[in-house]
Amino acid sequence: MEIETHVKNFIKLLSKEDYNNIDKLQFHKLIIEFIISLLKYAKELEDQDILKSNDNSDLSKQIADKIHENYENFKSNPQRENKYLLTIQFLASDLGLSESTIFKAFKKSYGLSPKDYISFLRYNDAKSMLSHSHLSIEDISQMLGFSDISNFSKQFKIWSNKTPNKYKKDYSEL
């Protein structure tokens, strides 16, 4: 559809009898947009071939492994500027796949989105840290990449139906 629109605009511009400088710039713009559309379409076809040719479980495993690796890298240096490691955009770029391919393959194999998987990893780490360490809730919040303790507490309550303090009291082994 996008390619068809570019072709129609291109034909419309070519049908003009006189070209001014604006028309020439518009022509260049249309060519660039057309090429970008073709590249996107080629990438989608390539991703579809990858999904068809690879066993979906192998691709999903590769995606899960990369998510886990990126998550561990983030945890080793949980600074705000490293949050990009947890984005699907970075994952897609890192794996050379489109975001939609990653989402479809992962969801098909695991029944949850890559974002939900990252949330699952954070929740498991939060539970472990709350029950097996002397770290403060604020420290745990920072280590897991939450912007503040309030956001962490809200998210933890969504995950577990308990506040971090209550969870730490109930399950602390220390």
N, C-alpha and C positions, 0 to 999 in steps of 0.2 A: 504494500500500500504506500509506504513512504517512498520507495523507489519510483513507483508509478507517478506520484505527485511531482517528484523532481524531473522526471522525463517530460511531463506535461508543461511544467514551467519552463523547461529548457526549449521545447518546441515553440512555445508562445514567444519567447525572447528571440528565437531564430527567425520567426515570421515577420519581425519588424524590418522595415526598409532602411531606416536610418538608425545608427548607433551613436549615442553620446558617451561620455566618460562614465556616467552612472550606469548605463547599460552594460558597458564593458566590465565594470566592477561586479555588477549583478551576475554577469555571465561566469566570471571566475568563482564567485560565491556559490552559484548553482553547481558548478563542476565539483567543487570541494565537498559540498553537502551530498552530492550524488555518490562520490567515491566513499565517503564515510558511511553512507547507507549500504553500499555494496559490501564494505568490509564488515559491518555489523551482521548483515545477512549471511555472509560467508562464515562468520564466527558461530552464528546460530546453527548453521548446517553442520559445521565441524563438531559442535557440542552434541548435536543429535546423533552424529555418527559415533562419537565416543560413548554415548549412552547405549547405543545399539550394539557396538562391537565389544565393549567391556562388559564383563559380568558386573551387574549393578552393585553386587555386594563388595566386589573388589574396589570399585570406585568409591563407594560409601566408606569403606574401611580406610582408604587413602585420605578421604576428606576428614574423617573422624580423627585419624592420626595427626593430621596437620592442625586441626582445631586444638587438639590436646597439646601439641608442641608449641603452638602460638600462645596458648593459655599459660603453659609452664614458663615460657619466656617472659610473658607479662608479669606473672607472679614473682619472678626473680628480680624484677625492677618495676614495681607497680606505680610508676609515675603517670600523671595525667597524659603526658605527651606519648606514652606507649600504649594508650587505649586503642590505637589503630590496629594493634595486633589482634584484637577481639572482634574486628569488623568483618563482615562478609565480603566487602569490597577488597580488603587486603587478602583474604583467603582466596578469592577468585583470581586476583592478580598473581598471587604466589603459586597457585596450581595451574594457571593458564586456562581457566574455564570461566564460563559466564556465571553470574550469580544465580540465574534461574536454573542452570544445569546442576549446580551445587545443591540448591534447595530441593529440586525434584528428586535427585538421586538419594540424598540424605533422608528426606522425608519418606521416600518409598521403602528404604531399608530399615530405618529406625523408628519411624512413626512420629518423629518430632523434627522441628526445624533446627538448623545449626545454632541459631540464637538460643533456642530452648536448651540445647545440649550444653552450651557455654554456661547458661544459668544453672543447669544441673551440676556441672563441675564446681561452680562457685558455692552452691548450696552444700554439696558434700564436703568441700574444704571448710566451709563455715562451721558445719556440725563437728567436724574433727577438731578444728582449732578451739571451739568453745568447750568441748568435752575433754580434750587432752592437753591443754596448755594453760599457762599462767598469763597469757596475753590478755590485754584489756579488750573490751569490745571495740573500742575506738581503733586500736592497733589492728585487730582482725578486719575491721571495716576498710581501713586503708590498704592492707595487704591484698584484699580482694578487689580493689579498684573502685570502691564506692566513693562518691564525692564527699559524703559526710556520714556521720553515725546515724543520723535520722533516716537517710535513704536506706542504709543497710538494715536498720531495725524494721522499717516498713516492709522491705523485700523479704527479710527473714520471716516475718510474721505471715506473709503471703505463702511462703514455702512451707512453713511448719505449723502454723496456727499458734505459735508461741513467740514471745519476745526473745531476743538473744539472752537477756538476763535470766529469764525463766528456764530456757533450754540449758544454759550453763549450770544453773542450780540443780536441775533434774538429772543431768547426765554427766556432770563433771566427775572425772575419776581421780582428781588431784586433791 
